[in-house]
Amino acid sequence: MITRLRSCWSAIRYLAVGAASSMVSWFVLVGMLFVLLMCPFGVGIPALPVALQLIRRPVDFERRRASRLLDEPIPEPYRAGNPVTDPASRRDLGWLLFHGATGFVIGIFAIALPLGGLRQVVTAFVWQTVPGGMESSLGFVVTSWPLAGLSLISGVGMIAITFLAPKVARWQASVARKLLSPAPGVVLTDRVVELAASRAAALEAHGAELRRLERDLHDGTQARIAAVVLQLGIADSIFEKNPEKARELLGRAQDTATGALAELRTVVRSIYPPLLTDRGLDGAVTALADRCPVPCTVDIRSDSRRPAAVEAAAYFVVAEMLTNITKHSGAERAWVTLDGAADALLIEIRDDGHGGADETGGSGLSGIRKRAEAFDGTLKLSSPVGGPTVVKVELPCGS
C-alpha cells in the first residue's frame, strides 16, 4: 500500500508539473503563430529558425521528465543544420499542441481529485458542527445524513480515481516518447547516412594504408634492393681487375639485402602482426605494453577471440595510443583495459600525464577515430588539462 501511495504521489507531481508546462506550451505556440504570421511580410522568415531552435528548450524539459518517469532514455531526434527542414521540429510543434490541449486539464484534475475527495470525506463527518450545513467540494450543501452519505461515497470515489494517476502519467509520458523520439523513418535515414560515412571512412583508411605501404616499400625496401643490384653489377664489372674491391662490394650488398629483408618484415608486420596469430590479441597487447617505455598495466576482462580484422584494428589502436603516451603525455604510468561481450570489443587506454590531448594536434587520434569508424565503431576522448587522459574505443564484432 505504501508503494502505491508513493507511486500515486509521484504521478500527481508529474501531472501537476505538466499542467504548468502546458501553459508554457501555449505561450510558445502563440509566439510561433506570431512568427508565422510575420513571414509573408518578410520579418518572420529570418526569425523562424531561431524560434524553432528556442522551442527545443521546453521540449527538452518534457523529454527529460518523460525519460525519468518511464525509466528509459529518449534520444534527441535533432539533426545538424537548419531547424526549418528538420522533421523533429514538426514533431516538437505537435507535442506542444497536444500537451497544451491536454496537460493543463489533466494536471488540474490530478490535483483537485485527491483534495476534493478528502474534503468530501471530512464534510460527511463534520457537517453538523457548522450552522446551516457545510458546502462540499462538489457544490452541494450537506444538511442531512443522506447528503452526508452522498458526500462520503463521492469522496471515496474521487480518492479511488486518484489511484489511476500513475497510469495517466505513464500515458502522457508515452505520448511524449512517441512524439519526441526520432521518427522510425528518420532513424533509418540517419543510419544510412552513418553507414555511408563509415564506408567512406573505411575507404579512406584503406587508401591511407595502401599509400603508407607503397611509401614504405618504395622509400625503404625498393631503394635497398636497387642498391643491392647496383653493388652486384659494379662488383661483377671490377671482379677481374680488383677482386678485393669486388669482395668489399659483395659484403655491402649482403648487408644491404639483410636490411631490405628486415624492412620487408617490418612492412609485413604492419599489415597483420604475427603476434596476433601466435598469441592472440591479449598476448599481442601484453607484448606492446611490455615494450612501452612508460610502465603499462594490462587488464584483460574478456579473452574471447574476435574476427581477425577487428583484432588487427584493436592492436594498432593500442600501439598508436602507447606511442602517443610515450611521446606527448609526460605520463609516469599507463593502463590498458580490454573488455566487452562477444558482439563488441571495448578498449580503454588511460594515463596519468598532463592531459590536453586534441585530435587536431597531430597526435594520431584522428587516425584512430577513422580506424574505429571504419568498423562502425566509436572513439571517446577525455583529456582535461592536468590529466588524466582516457581514450575509449568500441569496435563492433558482429557479422
C-alpha positions as CSV (number, residue, x, y, z in Angstrom):
1,M,0.0,0.0,0.0
2,I,2.9,2.4,0.8
3,T,4.4,1.7,-2.6
4,R,1.1,2.5,-4.3
5,L,0.8,5.7,-2.3
6,R,4.4,6.7,-3.3
7,S,3.7,5.9,-6.9
8,C,0.5,7.9,-6.8
9,W,2.2,10.9,-5.2
10,S,5.0,10.8,-7.8
11,A,2.4,10.6,-10.6
12,I,0.4,13.6,-9.2
13,R,3.6,15.6,-9.0
14,Y,4.4,14.7,-12.6
15,L,1.0,15.7,-13.9
16,A,1.0,18.9,-11.8
17,V,4.3,20.0,-13.3
18,G,2.7,19.0,-16.7
19,A,-0.1,21.5,-16.0
20,A,2.4,24.3,-15.6
21,S,4.4,23.3,-18.6
22,S,1.3,23.1,-20.7
23,M,0.7,26.8,-20.1
24,V,4.3,27.4,-21.3
25,S,3.4,25.4,-24.4
26,W,0.6,27.8,-25.2
27,F,2.8,30.8,-24.8
28,V,5.3,29.1,-27.1
29,L,2.6,28.2,-29.7
30,V,1.3,31.8,-29.6
31,G,4.9,33.1,-30.2
32,M,5.3,30.6,-33.1
33,L,2.0,31.7,-34.6
34,F,3.1,35.3,-34.4
35,V,6.4,34.5,-36.2
36,L,4.5,32.6,-38.9
37,L,2.1,35.5,-39.4
38,M,5.1,37.8,-39.9
39,C,6.6,35.5,-42.6
40,P,4.5,36.9,-45.5
41,F,5.9,40.4,-44.6
42,G,9.5,39.1,-44.6
43,V,10.0,39.8,-41.0
44,G,9.3,36.3,-39.7
45,I,11.4,34.4,-42.2
46,P,14.8,35.1,-40.6
47,A,13.2,34.7,-37.1
48,L,11.7,31.3,-37.9
49,P,14.9,29.1,-37.5
50,V,15.7,31.0,-34.2
51,A,12.2,30.4,-32.9
52,L,12.3,26.7,-33.8
53,Q,15.6,26.4,-32.0
54,L,14.2,28.1,-28.9
55,I,11.2,25.9,-28.6
56,R,13.6,23.0,-28.1
57,R,14.3,24.1,-24.6
58,P,10.8,23.4,-23.2
59,V,10.5,20.3,-25.3
60,D,13.9,19.1,-23.9
61,F,12.5,19.6,-20.4
62,E,9.5,17.4,-21.2
63,R,11.7,14.8,-22.9
64,R,13.8,14.6,-19.7
65,R,10.7,14.4,-17.5
66,A,9.2,11.6,-19.5
67,S,12.5,9.8,-19.6
68,R,12.8,9.8,-15.8
69,L,9.2,8.6,-15.4
70,L,9.5,5.8,-17.9
71,D,13.0,5.0,-16.7
72,E,14.4,4.8,-20.2
73,P,16.3,7.2,-22.3
74,I,14.6,9.2,-25.0
75,P,17.2,10.2,-27.6
76,E,17.2,13.6,-29.1
77,P,16.0,13.5,-32.7
78,Y,17.6,16.7,-34.0
79,R,19.8,16.8,-37.0
80,A,22.6,19.3,-37.6
81,G,21.6,22.1,-39.9
82,N,18.5,24.2,-40.4
83,P,15.7,23.6,-37.9
84,V,13.1,24.6,-40.5
85,T,13.9,21.5,-42.6
86,D,14.4,19.2,-39.6
87,P,11.4,16.7,-39.3
88,A,11.9,16.8,-35.5
89,S,10.7,20.5,-35.5
90,R,7.3,19.4,-36.7
91,R,7.1,16.7,-34.1
92,D,8.0,19.3,-31.4
93,L,5.2,21.5,-32.5
94,G,2.8,18.5,-32.5
95,W,3.8,17.7,-28.9
96,L,3.4,21.4,-27.8
97,L,-0.1,21.4,-29.3
98,F,-1.1,18.1,-27.8
99,H,0.4,19.0,-24.4
100,G,-1.1,22.4,-24.4
101,A,-4.6,21.0,-25.1
102,T,-4.5,18.2,-22.5
103,G,-1.7,18.8,-20.0
104,F,-3.4,21.6,-18.0
105,V,-6.8,19.8,-17.7
106,I,-5.2,16.5,-16.7
107,G,-2.9,18.3,-14.2
108,I,-5.7,20.2,-12.6
109,F,-7.8,17.0,-12.2
110,A,-4.7,15.3,-10.7
111,I,-4.5,18.0,-8.0
112,A,-8.2,18.6,-7.5
113,L,-9.4,14.9,-7.2
114,P,-7.5,14.0,-4.0
115,L,-8.0,17.3,-2.4
116,G,-11.7,17.4,-3.3
117,G,-12.2,13.8,-2.2
118,L,-10.5,14.4,1.1
119,R,-12.8,17.4,1.6
120,Q,-15.9,15.3,0.7
121,V,-15.0,12.7,3.4
122,V,-14.3,15.4,6.0
123,T,-17.6,17.1,5.2
124,A,-19.5,13.9,5.7
125,F,-18.3,13.8,9.3
126,V,-18.2,17.4,10.5
127,W,-21.2,19.0,8.7
128,Q,-23.2,19.0,12.0
129,T,-20.6,21.4,13.6
130,V,-21.3,24.1,11.0
131,P,-24.5,26.1,11.4
132,G,-26.7,25.8,8.3
133,G,-24.7,22.8,7.0
134,M,-21.3,22.6,5.1
135,E,-20.7,23.0,1.5
136,S,-19.0,20.1,-0.2
137,S,-16.3,20.3,-2.9
138,L,-18.9,19.2,-5.5
139,G,-21.1,22.3,-4.7
140,F,-24.0,20.9,-2.7
141,V,-24.5,21.8,0.9
142,V,-24.6,18.8,3.3
143,T,-27.5,19.5,5.7
144,S,-28.7,15.9,6.4
145,W,-27.3,12.4,6.9
146,P,-28.4,11.2,3.5
147,L,-26.4,14.1,1.9
148,A,-23.5,13.3,4.3
149,G,-23.6,9.7,3.0
150,L,-23.6,11.0,-0.6
151,S,-20.6,13.2,0.3
152,L,-18.8,10.3,1.8
153,I,-19.4,8.0,-1.2
154,S,-18.4,10.6,-3.7
155,G,-15.3,11.5,-1.7
156,V,-14.2,7.8,-1.6
157,G,-14.9,7.5,-5.3
158,M,-12.7,10.6,-6.0
159,I,-9.9,9.3,-3.9
160,A,-10.2,5.9,-5.7
161,I,-10.0,7.6,-9.1
162,T,-6.8,9.3,-7.9
163,F,-5.1,6.0,-7.8
164,L,-5.3,5.9,-11.6
165,A,-2.9,8.8,-11.7
166,P,0.2,6.6,-12.3
167,K,-1.5,5.1,-15.4
168,V,-2.4,8.6,-16.7
169,A,1.1,9.9,-16.1
170,R,2.7,6.9,-17.9
171,W,0.2,7.5,-20.8
172,Q,1.2,11.2,-21.0
173,A,4.9,10.2,-20.9
174,S,4.4,7.5,-23.5
175,V,2.9,10.1,-25.9
176,A,5.9,12.3,-25.2
177,R,8.2,9.5,-26.0
178,K,6.4,8.7,-29.3
179,L,6.4,12.3,-30.4
180,L,9.7,13.5,-29.1
181,S,11.8,10.5,-30.2
182,P,13.3,10.2,-33.6
183,A,10.7,9.0,-36.1
184,P,11.4,5.4,-37.4
185,G,12.0,6.6,-41.0
186,V,14.3,9.3,-39.8
187,V,16.3,6.8,-37.7
188,L,16.6,4.6,-40.8
189,T,17.7,7.6,-42.9
190,D,20.2,8.7,-40.3
191,R,21.5,5.1,-40.0
192,V,22.0,5.0,-43.8
193,V,24.0,8.3,-43.5
194,E,26.1,6.8,-40.7
195,L,26.8,3.7,-42.7
196,A,27.7,5.8,-45.7
197,A,30.1,7.8,-43.5
198,S,31.5,4.6,-42.1
199,R,32.1,3.2,-45.6
200,A,33.8,6.4,-46.6
201,A,36.0,6.3,-43.5
202,A,36.8,2.6,-44.3
203,L,37.8,3.5,-47.9
204,E,39.8,6.5,-46.7
205,A,41.6,4.3,-44.1
206,H,42.2,1.6,-46.7
207,G,43.6,4.2,-49.1
208,A,45.8,5.7,-46.5
209,E,47.1,2.2,-45.5
210,L,47.9,1.4,-49.1
211,R,49.7,4.7,-49.6
212,R,51.7,4.0,-46.4
213,L,52.7,0.6,-47.6
214,E,53.6,1.9,-51.1
215,R,55.7,4.6,-49.4
216,D,57.5,2.2,-47.1
217,L,58.2,-0.2,-49.9
218,H,59.3,2.5,-52.3
219,D,61.4,4.6,-50.0
220,G,62.8,1.7,-48.0
221,T,62.8,-1.9,-49.4
222,Q,62.8,-0.9,-53.0
223,A,65.7,1.5,-52.6
224,R,67.7,-1.1,-50.7
225,I,67.1,-3.8,-53.3
226,A,68.1,-1.3,-56.1
227,A,71.3,-0.6,-54.2
228,V,72.0,-4.3,-54.0
229,V,71.5,-4.7,-57.7
230,L,73.9,-1.8,-58.4
231,Q,76.5,-3.1,-56.0
232,L,76.4,-6.5,-57.5
233,G,76.7,-5.1,-61.0
234,I,79.7,-3.0,-60.0
235,A,81.3,-6.0,-58.3
236,D,80.9,-8.1,-61.4
237,S,82.4,-5.5,-63.6
238,I,85.6,-5.0,-61.5
239,F,86.0,-8.5,-60.2
240,E,88.8,-9.5,-62.5
241,K,90.7,-6.2,-62.2
242,N,90.2,-5.6,-58.4
243,P,89.0,-8.7,-56.6
244,E,89.4,-7.1,-53.1
245,K,87.2,-4.2,-54.0
246,A,84.6,-6.6,-55.6
247,R,84.5,-8.7,-52.3
248,E,84.0,-5.5,-50.4
249,L,81.1,-4.5,-52.6
250,L,79.6,-8.0,-52.3
251,G,79.8,-7.7,-48.5
252,R,78.0,-4.3,-48.7
253,A,75.4,-5.9,-51.0
254,Q,74.8,-8.7,-48.5
255,D,74.4,-6.1,-45.6
256,T,72.0,-4.1,-47.7
257,A,70.0,-7.2,-48.7
258,T,69.8,-8.1,-45.0
259,G,68.5,-4.6,-44.2
260,A,66.0,-4.8,-47.0
261,L,64.7,-8.1,-45.7
262,A,64.3,-6.6,-42.2
263,E,62.4,-3.7,-43.6
264,L,60.2,-6.0,-45.6
265,R,59.4,-8.0,-42.5
266,T,58.5,-4.8,-40.7
267,V,56.1,-3.8,-43.5
268,V,54.5,-7.3,-43.3
269,R,54.1,-7.0,-39.6
270,S,52.4,-3.6,-40.1
271,I,49.8,-5.4,-42.3
272,Y,48.9,-8.1,-39.8
273,P,51.3,-8.6,-36.8
274,P,52.4,-12.3,-36.5
275,L,51.9,-11.9,-32.7
276,L,48.1,-11.8,-33.3
277,T,48.3,-15.2,-35.0
278,D,50.7,-16.7,-32.4
279,R,49.4,-15.3,-29.1
280,G,46.0,-13.7,-29.9
281,L,45.0,-10.1,-29.1
282,D,45.6,-10.5,-25.4
283,G,49.2,-11.7,-25.8
284,A,49.9,-9.1,-28.6
285,V,48.7,-6.2,-26.4
286,T,50.6,-7.5,-23.5
287,A,53.7,-7.6,-25.6
288,L,53.1,-4.0,-26.7
289,A,52.8,-3.0,-23.1
290,D,56.0,-4.7,-22.1
291,R,57.9,-2.9,-24.8
292,C,56.4,0.5,-23.9
293,P,58.9,2.8,-22.2
294,V,56.1,4.1,-19.9
295,P,55.2,1.4,-17.3
296,C,51.9,-0.1,-18.5
297,T,49.4,-2.3,-16.8
298,V,47.1,-4.5,-19.0
299,D,43.8,-5.7,-17.7
300,I,42.2,-8.4,-19.8
301,R,38.5,-8.8,-18.8
302,S,37.4,-10.7,-21.9
303,D,39.7,-13.2,-23.6
304,S,37.4,-14.4,-26.4
305,R,38.8,-14.3,-29.9
306,R,37.4,-11.7,-32.3
307,P,37.5,-11.5,-36.1
308,A,41.0,-11.1,-37.4
309,A,40.3,-7.6,-38.9
310,V,38.9,-6.4,-35.6
311,E,41.9,-7.8,-33.6
312,A,44.3,-6.1,-36.0
313,A,42.5,-2.8,-35.7
314,A,42.5,-3.1,-31.9
315,Y,46.2,-3.9,-31.9
316,F,47.1,-0.8,-34.0
317,V,44.8,1.3,-31.8
318,V,46.7,0.3,-28.7
319,A,50.0,0.6,-30.4
320,E,49.3,4.1,-31.6
321,M,48.0,5.2,-28.2
322,L,51.0,3.8,-26.4
323,T,53.2,5.7,-28.8
324,N,51.3,8.9,-28.2
325,I,51.6,8.4,-24.4
326,T,55.4,7.9,-24.8
327,K,55.9,10.9,-27.0
328,H,53.4,13.5,-25.8
329,S,51.8,12.8,-22.4
330,G,54.6,13.1,-19.9
331,A,52.9,10.2,-18.1
332,E,54.6,8.0,-15.4
333,R,52.1,5.2,-15.8
334,A,49.6,3.9,-18.3
335,W,46.7,1.4,-18.2
336,V,45.2,-0.7,-21.0
337,T,41.8,-2.5,-20.5
338,L,40.2,-5.0,-22.9
339,D,36.6,-5.7,-22.2
340,G,33.3,-6.3,-23.9
341,A,30.8,-9.0,-24.9
342,A,31.0,-11.3,-27.9
343,D,29.5,-8.7,-30.2
344,A,31.7,-5.8,-29.2
345,L,35.3,-5.1,-28.1
346,L,35.9,-2.3,-25.7
347,I,39.4,-0.8,-25.4
348,E,40.3,1.8,-22.7
349,I,43.7,3.4,-22.6
350,R,44.4,5.7,-19.6
351,D,47.5,7.6,-18.5
352,D,48.4,9.9,-15.6
353,G,50.0,12.5,-17.9
354,H,49.4,16.3,-18.2
355,G,46.3,15.9,-20.5
356,G,45.2,18.3,-23.1
357,A,45.2,15.8,-25.9
358,D,43.5,17.1,-29.1
359,E,42.5,15.3,-32.2
360,T,43.6,18.3,-34.3
361,G,47.1,18.4,-32.8
362,G,48.7,15.8,-34.9
363,S,48.7,13.2,-32.2
364,G,47.3,10.4,-34.3
365,L,43.9,10.5,-32.6
366,S,42.1,11.4,-35.8
367,G,43.6,8.3,-37.5
368,I,42.5,6.1,-34.6
369,R,38.9,7.6,-34.9
370,K,38.9,6.8,-38.6
371,R,40.1,3.3,-38.0
372,A,37.3,2.8,-35.5
373,E,34.7,4.3,-37.7
374,A,35.7,2.0,-40.5
375,F,34.3,-0.8,-38.3
376,D,31.2,1.3,-37.4
377,G,32.9,1.8,-34.0
378,T,33.3,4.9,-31.8
379,L,36.0,6.8,-30.0
380,K,35.5,8.9,-26.9
381,L,38.3,11.1,-25.6
382,S,38.5,12.7,-22.2
383,S,41.7,14.7,-21.7
384,P,41.3,17.8,-19.4
385,V,44.3,20.0,-18.9
386,G,46.2,18.5,-16.0
387,G,45.1,15.0,-16.9
388,P,44.3,12.2,-16.8
389,T,43.7,11.3,-20.5
390,V,41.2,8.5,-21.1
391,V,40.5,7.1,-24.6
392,K,37.7,4.6,-25.0
393,V,37.3,2.8,-28.3
394,E,34.4,0.4,-29.1
395,L,34.7,-1.9,-32.1
396,P,31.6,-4.0,-33.1
397,C,32.4,-7.6,-33.8
398,G,29.1,-8.7,-35.3
399,S,28.9,-10.3,-38.7
